[in-house]
Amino acid sequence: MGADVDKRKYDQKLRSRQKFRAGVWAVVAAIRISNMEEQWRNVRRIGDELHMLRSSSRQSKPRTMVRVREV
């Protein structure tokens, strides 16, 4: 069971242009990851602030229960 991998394909050395492209893609990926991390941090901060506001509003004024009468 399983798949056989052609190891000759991975044993070949990269040419200079291929090395350059691989390096460029690595830099692009690092920049994208950094940007997404910053966006995630901002969204999380907003979520934490909303959670704090919601919890503080619940503590300051208790909820009133509404009674429903059957007719």
C-alpha positions as CSV (number, residue, x, y, z in Angstrom):
1,M,0.0,0.0,0.0
2,G,1.1,3.6,-0.5
3,A,2.6,5.6,-3.3
4,D,6.1,5.3,-4.8
5,V,7.8,8.6,-5.2
6,D,10.3,9.2,-8.0
7,K,13.3,10.2,-5.9
8,R,15.3,11.2,-9.0
9,K,13.1,14.3,-9.3
10,Y,14.1,15.5,-5.8
11,D,17.7,14.6,-6.1
12,Q,18.3,17.1,-8.9
13,K,20.1,20.4,-8.0
14,L,18.2,23.6,-8.6
15,R,19.4,25.9,-11.3
16,S,20.2,29.5,-10.3
17,R,16.9,30.9,-11.7
18,Q,15.0,28.2,-9.8
19,K,16.9,29.0,-6.6
20,F,16.1,32.7,-7.1
21,R,12.4,32.0,-7.6
22,A,12.3,29.7,-4.5
23,G,13.9,32.5,-2.5
24,V,11.4,35.1,-3.8
25,W,8.4,32.9,-3.0
26,A,9.8,32.3,0.5
27,V,10.0,36.0,1.1
28,V,6.5,36.6,-0.3
29,A,5.1,33.9,2.0
30,A,6.9,35.4,5.0
31,I,5.4,38.8,4.3
32,R,1.9,37.4,3.8
33,I,2.1,35.4,7.0
34,S,3.3,38.6,8.9
35,N,0.4,40.6,7.4
36,M,-2.2,38.0,8.3
37,E,-0.8,37.7,11.8
38,E,-1.1,41.5,12.3
39,Q,-4.7,41.4,10.9
40,W,-5.6,38.5,13.2
41,R,-4.1,40.4,16.2
42,N,-6.2,43.4,15.4
43,V,-9.4,41.4,15.0
44,R,-8.7,39.5,18.2
45,R,-8.1,42.8,20.1
46,I,-11.5,44.1,18.8
47,G,-13.1,40.9,19.9
48,D,-11.6,41.1,23.3
49,E,-12.8,44.7,23.7
50,L,-16.3,43.8,22.6
51,H,-16.3,40.9,25.1
52,M,-15.2,43.2,27.9
53,L,-17.9,45.7,27.0
54,R,-20.5,43.0,26.9
55,S,-19.5,41.6,30.3
56,S,-19.3,45.0,31.9
57,S,-22.7,45.9,30.6
58,R,-24.2,42.7,32.0
59,Q,-22.7,43.4,35.4
60,S,-23.9,47.0,35.6
61,K,-27.5,46.5,34.8
62,P,-29.2,43.2,35.5
63,R,-31.5,41.7,32.9
64,T,-35.2,41.9,33.6
65,M,-37.3,38.8,33.0
66,V,-40.4,39.2,30.9
67,R,-43.4,37.2,31.9
68,V,-45.7,35.9,29.1
69,R,-49.3,35.4,29.9
70,E,-51.3,32.7,28.2
71,V,-54.6,33.7,26.8
